[in-house]
Amino acid sequence: MAIILTRYLGLVLLFSFVSAKPARLQDRASSIDASSINGKFLFGYQGFFRRPGQGNDHWSINYGEIPGPSNPGAVQVDMLPAVEQYPNECLFTSNFVLPDGSKAKLYESNCTGIVDTHFRWMQENSIDGILVQRFYGDIGDASFLQLLGQIRTAAEKYGRVFAVEYDLSQIRSSEFSNVVSNLLHDYTTNVAPLVSSRAYLHHQGRPVLELWGFGIDKTKLNAADCSSIFHTLRSANPNPYVIMGVQQAWRSESSSNPDYYNVYTQADVIQPWTVGAYDNSNYQGFYTGTTVPDKTLTDQLGIGYSPVVLPGSSDRNRNGGNGPFGNRASGSFYEAQLKNVLKIKPKFVFGAMFDEFPESTQVIATLRSNEVPPAANPGFYGIDNNMDHNFYLQMAGRYAVQLHQLWA
């Protein structure tokens, strides 16, 4: 239903779509303090979409293939981006047919106009910045190095912050011989030059660095290898302030897996990965039974705590079309998490994720249900029909302002 606003019997404005009330202008216009992580709202940023034939093309399972109608399992995503604010030169046409008969367009992450638009949206919605994923398997990929430079430029332009997050989840101990030396070389060669940027996030005078994936899949990295990675990078020059992304039941490992637990508790900040640990039906129990005790223990240990919040998730197509699509509960699931994490005054909030379409956790502009391809091959779902395309980013921004006020 359109909302009609009048002022002094003047012009009438019609707002056709529900907005999550973007944050106050004075809050979003100022540059973010990059000297402290306290009270920040940071999103994970993947940046791994490319045009077909350009390598890391995460729109399709088969790299190099133009995404289009195919069997579930060959398509990476359950939701599609709304691209009307992106420059045309950053888009390419897929083979998915939209309800109006046109073909859906997708974007390439390492196009300057995409990165610029994303950081403009962050500024408009009071989001402090991002932790940009640096996947171990792709540290030699030139397109990701290009992306780091584009992120630096856009963060400086819009007064946002950024820091690097190493995603180590695919490393196996059986293939570990060169991992530590490769990571150290990448950190000192490719990451260290970035920390001089006025936009690179620091805390206690040290550049922020996240190590993500410890303990999440114990068939890959064992505790000794996690410890080796941590201590090598923790003592590197420049000496980083380390966030550790760990499995969500990390507290229980004090008795069941003490070797892992002892690694976790050496971090400056612990960030349990809770995507998939709960849904709208059991979230409140998870918050009281897991999140609150997590924060209590990290306070006792003198370690920072970073809760993860997500708007919802879905990976039906990646799993061969089995099961239902995800359910974002019209935003109530996300809002419940955002409200609760403010109660515990976390070190910072981690939003999962800014642009993660393959797991459907993205908060950026997304097609509505009545805008996605109607054909059931493979099938898609969208956000509610009455929502602004950036509804979930706007909602995050509103709570980011409240988080800032907690730490003011």
Secondary structure, 3 states (H helix, E strand, C coil): CCEEEECCCCCEEEECCECCCCCCHHHHHCCCCCCCCCCEEEEEECCCCCCCCCCCCCCECCCCCCCCCCCCCCECCCCCECCCCCCHHHEEEEEEECCCCCEEEEECCCCHHHHHHHHHHHHHCCCCEEEEEEEHHHCCCHHHHHHHHHHHHHHHHHCCEEEEEEECCCCCHHHCCCHHHHHHHHHHHHHHHHHHCCCECEECCEEEEEEEEECCCCCCCCHHHHHHHHHHHHCCCCCCEEEEEEECCHHHHHHHCHHHHHHHCCCCEEEEECCCCCCCCCHHHHHHHHHHHHHHHHHHHCCEECCEECCCCCCCHHHCCCCCCCCCHHHHHHHHHHHHHHHCCCCEEEECCCCCCCCCCCCCCECEHHHCCCCCCCCCCCECCCECCCHHHHHHHHHHHHHHHHHC
